[in-house]
Amino acid sequence: MTSDMKTAEAPKSTSRLGFLDWTRGLAAVIMLQGHVFHSFTRGDLRQQDTFVLSQFLGGMPPAIFLFLTGVTLAFLMERRERQGLDGWGRVKASLRRAAYLAAIAVLFRLQLWIFGLPNSDWAGLFRVDILNSMGVGIAVMAVMAVFTTLERVRLCGILGLAIAGASPLISLLDTSVLHPFLRNYLVPHVDSFSFFPWAAFLAFGISAGSILKLAPASELPRVMQWAGWLGLVLAVGGQYFSSIPYSLYPKSEFWLDSPALVLIKLGVILMMLAFAYVWNTYLITGWSWVRQLGMTSLLIYWVHTELVYGRWLGAWKETLPVMPTFLLSVAVIFLMLGLSVLRTRWNEIREWAKARFEQTPLAEVD
């Protein structure tokens, strides 16, 4: 965040939009505990309420990360628009962001495969993870850069609804003629972050990010208030329509391709954003460990995946009772927090160490 985003409406926050990093950090915390419980909880305890709740909450972070990626993409498009780039120039800027994330996704899978040798499976190299979903989704939605920020509010909202609404229909199509790799990118599947329905959160994020850019600083509290109420309506309405005995679709699986689930998650995200705004604007007086995690979420995602699912703690995999698993999740969160602080303050630490060494007499060093 830049200094020009500071505002008198946020007397205790370091940034007008710092609540976005806090939301991303909260998603990282939920993700970390969910992955630790998934990897280390003993098999016979996986039907207990604690594990079920952990995994239920763990289904939210991917949607949050995609939504916030859409928000930052909207910021990029708006910034290029203010800089005077034409439509094609703005599209190319978005495509470069897509290429960057796609490259990171490939390197991420390659690193996991190499570290897993000699037991690595070639299929793991082609798994469609959330980073792959981000890269492909941004590439598809880069065309939205040709429109103005105001137009993107409406168009990307409609696009998100269209992707969510089409997901059950995509599941019904005969896609056997497609290569499995391509099918995993497009067709809803429990083991893939496919374009349908996950890209809907990216589109909704672009719409929301465009609203944030259009809203004057003085109107941001009102915008976040409306976001919270809209989120409540979406969450309750999605739950209601998912439970009625008839459907518009011949077949739809709630946990896989249901538009209602997308709207419920979107509603939860909007309510989280509203809460994060109030918390960061009026209650946090300084440094926030949750916001710190959000500032380095990509690094945390990369490192913790290898730590939790790699061979480093292999002796504990699926062997721990609930309480030791909980304590391990706390330890992993603090470890990732330390890594995050090291990453953001590396230059300060290096300068401090350099000054300290230069001030130490050689006799003391010996």
Long-range contacts (C-beta under 8 A, 24 or more apart in sequence): 7-217, 7-218, 7-220, 8-217, 9-217, 9-218, 9-220, 9-221, 9-281, 10-280, 10-281, 11-281, 11-282, 12-281, 12-282, 12-283, 12-284, 12-285, 13-280, 13-281, 13-284, 14-286, 16-217, 16-220, 17-212, 18-280, 18-291, 19-273, 19-276, 19-277, 19-279, 19-280, 19-281, 20-68, 20-71, 20-273, 20-276, 20-294, 21-291, 21-294, 21-295, 22-276, 22-279, 22-280, 22-284, 22-288, 22-290, 22-291, 22-294, 23-64, 23-68, 23-269, 23-272, 23-273, 23-276, 23-294, 24-64, 24-65, 24-68, 24-293, 24-294, 24-295, 24-297, 25-288, 25-289, 25-290, 25-291, 25-292, 25-293, 25-294, 25-295, 25-297, 26-64, 26-272, 26-276, 26-290, 26-294, 27-60, 27-61, 27-64, 27-65, 27-68, 27-294, 27-297, 28-61, 28-293, 28-294, 28-297, 28-300, 28-301, 28-336, 29-290, 29-293, 29-333, 30-57, 30-58, 30-60, 30-61, 31-58, 31-61, 31-301, 31-304, 32-300, 32-304, 32-329, 32-332, 32-333, 32-336, 33-57, 33-58, 33-326, 33-329, 33-333, 34-58, 34-59, 34-61, 35-304, 35-305, 35-308, 35-309, 36-308, 36-325, 36-328, 36-329, 36-332, 37-325, 37-329, 39-308, 39-309, 39-317, 39-318, 40-308, 40-313, 40-316, 40-317, 40-318, 40-319, 40-320, 40-325, 40-328, 41-318, 41-320, 41-322, 41-325, 42-318, 42-319, 42-320, 42-321, 43-318, 45-321, 45-322, 48-322, 50-322, 50-326, 51-322, 59-265, 60-265, 60-268, 60-269, 62-130, 62-193, 62-198, 63-198, 63-201, 63-265, 63-266, 63-269, 64-269, 64-272, 65-130, 65-134, 65-297, 66-130, 66-133, 66-134, 66-137, 66-198, 66-199, 66-201, 66-202, 66-205, 67-201, 67-202, 67-204, 67-205, 67-208, 67-266, 67-269, 68-205, 69-134, 69-137, 69-138, 69-202, 69-205, 70-141, 70-156, 70-201, 70-202, 70-203, 70-204, 70-205, 70-206, 70-207, 70-208, 70-209, 71-205, 71-206, 71-208, 71-209, 71-212, 72-209, 73-97, 73-138, 73-141, 73-202, 73-205, 73-206, 73-209, 74-149, 74-152, 74-156, 74-205, 74-206, 74-207, 74-208, 74-209, 74-210, 74-212, 74-213, 75-209, 75-212, 75-213, 77-144, 77-145, 77-149, 77-152, 77-206, 77-210, 78-149, 78-209, 78-210, 78-213, 80-145, 81-145, 81-148, 81-149, 87-145, 87-146, 88-146, 90-145, 90-146, 91-142, 91-143, 91-145, 91-146, 93-145, 94-138, 94-141, 94-142, 94-144, 94-145, 95-138, 95-139, 95-142, 97-138, 98-134, 98-135, 98-136, 98-138, 98-139, 98-142, 99-135, 99-139, 101-131, 101-134, 101-135, 101-138, 102-131, 102-132, 102-135, 102-136, 102-139, 104-131, 104-135, 104-298, 105-129, 105-131, 105-132, 105-134, 105-135, 108-302, 108-305, 111-302, 111-306, 112-305, 112-306, 112-309, 112-310, 115-306, 115-310, 115-311, 116-310, 116-311, 126-181, 126-184, 127-184, 127-191, 127-192, 128-184, 128-185, 128-192, 128-193, 128-194, 129-193, 130-193, 130-198, 131-301, 132-185, 132-193, 133-193, 133-194, 133-195, 133-198, 133-199, 134-202, 136-185, 136-195, 136-199, 137-195, 137-198, 137-199, 137-202, 138-202, 140-195, 140-199, 141-199, 141-202, 141-203, 141-206, 144-206, 149-210, 149-213, 149-214, 150-210, 150-214, 152-206, 152-207, 152-210, 153-207, 153-210, 153-211, 153-214, 154-207, 155-207, 156-203, 156-204, 156-206, 156-207, 156-210, 157-203, 157-204, 157-207, 159-203, 160-200, 160-201, 160-202, 160-203, 160-204, 160-207, 160-266, 161-200, 161-259, 163-195, 163-196, 163-197, 163-199, 163-200, 163-203, 164-197, 164-200, 164-259, 164-262, 164-263, 165-259, 166-196, 167-196, 167-197, 167-200, 167-257, 167-258, 167-259, 167-262, 168-249, 168-251, 168-252, 168-253, 168-257, 168-258, 168-259, 169-249, 170-196, 170-257, 171-196, 171-251, 171-252, 171-253, 171-256, 171-257, 172-249, 172-250, 172-251, 188-253, 188-256, 188-257, 189-256, 190-255, 190-256, 196-257, 197-257, 197-259, 197-261, 197-262, 200-262, 200-266, 201-262, 201-265, 201-266, 201-269, 204-266, 208-270, 208-273, 220-277, 221-277, 221-281, 224-273, 224-274, 224-277, 224-278, 225-274, 227-270, 227-271, 227-273, 227-274, 228-270, 228-271, 228-273, 228-274, 228-275, 230-267, 230-270, 231-266, 231-267, 231-268, 231-269, 231-270, 231-271, 231-272, 231-273, 231-274, 232-267, 232-271, 233-267, 234-263, 234-264, 234-266, 234-267, 234-270, 235-263, 235-264, 235-267, 235-268, 235-271, 236-267, 237-263, 237-267, 238-262, 238-263, 238-264, 238-267, 239-264, 289-337, 292-337, 292-340, 292-341, 292-344, 293-336, 293-337, 293-340, 295-340, 295-344, 296-339, 296-340, 296-343, 296-344, 299-339, 299-340, 299-343, 300-336, 300-339, 300-340, 303-336, 303-339, 304-332, 304-336, 307-332, 307-335, 308-332
